[in-house]
Amino acid sequence: MKSTKFNNYQFGKQDESISMAFGLEKHLIDIRKKNLQKVMSSFEGSHHKLEYVKTIKNVDFIDDAAAENINAVWYALSSMYKPTLWIMNLADIDVLTDSFLDILDQKVSKIVIQGVYNSEVLDFFTGLNKEVFFAMNIDDAVRTALYACDGGEVILYSPGVSAQGTQSICERGENFKYAIAQL
């Protein structure tokens, strides 16, 4: 078998093909990432996907109003870099998975349930030894979240349910930003 020198390493013909394939794969992945990022940023509502909004009293506000299911919330929580207060709208605890509960345990220190009062949801999250608060609307949820934080935390608005009624993802995200601006 003929061998070839490549980047000061000695390869046989088969090894050279494998190395070239790995090199090509890396470039294809980079191209796909760039294209994927371009495509994803063109979707309506992409401005409300893990979007940094503002820092107040050493608390970062992140808008993830586009998170309409538990998988999207899982991704958002796994991306957090500080202890997290999660503002959510879940009305059904049956959608929670073991992997979601693991990431919740690791990343979330406090929870604000926003929306119609649901004792089953409140009791479930309280049973996880988290500080849990309840707010009827996003304005109260944001205010409650900020007052519950000690500083050095992230407030993540990641509802986990589809936008309700006539409200779109954009409206939901803009309402979150407006509530922050009122603080």
C-alpha positions in Angstrom: 0.0 0.0 0.0 1.4 3.4 -1.0 1.7 5.9 1.9 1.4 9.6 1.7 2.8 12.3 3.9 0.0 14.8 5.0 0.6 17.6 7.6 3.8 15.8 8.8 1.9 12.6 9.5 2.5 9.4 7.6 -0.7 7.8 6.3 -1.5 4.7 4.3 -4.0 5.2 1.5 -7.0 4.1 3.7 -5.9 6.3 6.6 -5.5 9.3 4.2 -9.1 8.8 2.9 -10.5 8.6 6.4 -8.6 11.8 7.5 -9.8 13.6 4.4 -13.3 12.5 5.1 -13.1 13.8 8.7 -11.7 17.1 7.5 -14.5 17.4 4.9 -17.1 16.5 7.4 -16.0 19.3 9.7 -16.3 21.8 6.9 -19.7 20.5 5.9 -20.9 20.8 9.5 -19.7 24.4 9.7 -21.5 25.2 6.4 -24.7 23.5 7.7 -24.5 25.4 11.0 -24.2 28.7 9.2 -27.1 27.9 6.9 -29.2 26.6 9.7 -28.5 29.8 11.7 -29.5 31.9 8.7 -32.7 29.9 8.2 -33.6 29.9 11.9 -33.1 33.6 12.2 -35.5 34.3 9.4 -38.5 32.6 11.2 -41.1 34.9 12.7 -40.7 35.1 16.4 -37.0 34.2 16.3 -36.4 37.4 18.2 -38.0 35.8 21.2 -35.8 32.7 21.3 -33.3 32.9 24.1 -33.0 36.6 23.6 -31.1 38.7 26.2 -33.3 41.6 27.1 -31.7 43.5 30.0 -29.9 43.3 33.3 -31.5 44.9 36.4 -29.9 44.7 39.9 -27.4 42.1 38.6 -30.3 39.9 37.3 -30.3 39.0 33.6 -33.7 38.8 31.8 -33.9 36.3 28.9 -36.9 36.2 26.6 -37.8 32.7 25.3 -41.4 33.4 24.5 -41.0 31.1 21.4 -40.7 28.1 23.7 -44.1 26.5 23.1 -43.4 22.9 24.4 -41.5 21.2 27.1 -38.6 20.3 24.8 -38.0 23.9 23.9 -38.0 24.8 27.6 -35.6 21.9 28.3 -33.2 23.4 25.7 -33.5 26.9 27.2 -32.9 25.7 30.7 -29.9 23.6 29.6 -28.5 26.8 28.1 -28.6 28.9 31.3 -25.3 29.8 32.9 -26.5 31.1 36.3 -29.1 30.0 38.8 -32.4 30.5 37.0 -35.8 31.7 38.0 -38.2 30.3 35.4 -41.4 32.1 34.5 -43.7 29.6 32.9 -47.3 28.9 31.9 -47.6 25.1 32.1 -51.0 23.9 33.0 -50.3 20.1 32.5 -47.6 18.3 34.5 -48.1 15.1 32.5 -45.9 16.5 29.8 -42.8 16.6 32.1 -40.2 14.0 31.4 -37.4 12.6 33.7 -34.8 14.4 31.7 -36.7 17.7 32.0 -37.0 17.2 35.8 -33.2 16.5 35.9 -32.4 19.8 34.2 -35.0 21.6 36.3 -33.3 20.3 39.4 -29.9 21.4 38.2 -30.6 24.8 36.8 -33.8 26.2 38.4 -33.8 27.8 41.8 -37.3 29.5 41.7 -40.4 29.3 39.6 -43.1 31.8 38.8 -46.3 30.2 37.5 -48.0 32.8 35.3 -51.7 32.4 34.3 -54.8 30.8 35.6 -54.3 29.3 39.1 -53.9 25.5 39.0 -53.3 23.9 42.4 -52.1 20.6 40.8 -49.2 22.5 39.0 -48.5 24.6 42.1 -48.4 21.6 44.4 -46.2 19.6 42.0 -43.5 22.3 41.7 -43.6 23.1 45.4 -43.0 19.4 46.1 -39.7 19.7 44.2 -38.3 21.9 46.9 -38.3 25.0 44.8 -39.5 28.4 45.8 -42.8 28.8 43.8 -44.8 31.9 43.2 -48.0 32.5 41.3 -48.9 35.5 39.1 -52.1 36.1 37.0 -50.4 38.2 34.3 -46.9 38.8 32.8 -46.5 42.2 34.5 -47.0 40.6 38.0 -44.8 37.6 37.0 -41.9 39.8 36.0 -42.2 42.0 39.1 -42.5 38.9 41.4 -39.5 37.3 39.7 -37.3 40.4 40.2 -38.2 40.7 43.8 -37.6 37.0 44.4 -34.1 37.2 43.0 -31.0 37.9 45.1 -28.8 39.0 42.3 -26.5 37.0 40.1 -29.4 35.1 38.7 -31.2 34.8 35.3 -35.0 35.3 34.9 -36.0 33.1 32.0 -39.4 33.6 30.4 -40.0 30.3 28.7 -43.7 29.5 28.8 -43.7 25.9 27.5 -47.2 26.2 26.0 -48.6 27.6 22.7 -49.6 31.2 22.7 -53.2 31.5 23.8 -56.1 33.1 22.0 -55.2 35.9 19.7 -51.8 36.5 21.2 -48.8 35.5 19.0 -45.3 34.6 20.1 -44.2 38.1 19.2 -46.9 39.7 21.3 -46.1 37.4 24.2 -42.4 38.3 24.0 -43.1 42.0 23.6 -45.4 42.0 26.6 -42.5 40.4 28.6 -40.1 43.1 27.4 -42.7 45.8 28.2 -43.1 44.4 31.7 -39.4 44.6 32.2 -39.3 48.2 31.0 -41.9 49.1 33.6 -39.7 48.0 36.5 
